[in-house]
Amino acid sequence: MHELGLSRSIAAIVTENSRGRQVRRVSVAVGPLACVEKRALAFCWDIVTEGGPLAGSLLEFVDAEGDVFLVKEFEFEEAA
């Protein structure tokens, strides 16, 4: 199940770029030829982010073309 590795990589990218800010949502573009099972990726995301700085963040999917797989954007919680 390479979705576990993909989830870890996405979490590392987002954590590095969030600079300690709380992340609300992560959007990933996935094409039909990317060989990624979205349900498996979402399941792995919950496991990988549990108890860490990304805990509770939503992994959202955006349809893409071909074999595209990329972190499209992520949204931060607003500071109170």
Secondary structure, DSSP 8 states (H G I E B T S, - for coil): -THHHHHHHHHHHHHHHHTT--EEEEEEEE-TTS---HHHHHHHHHHHHTTSTTTT-EEEEEE-STT-EEEEEEEE----
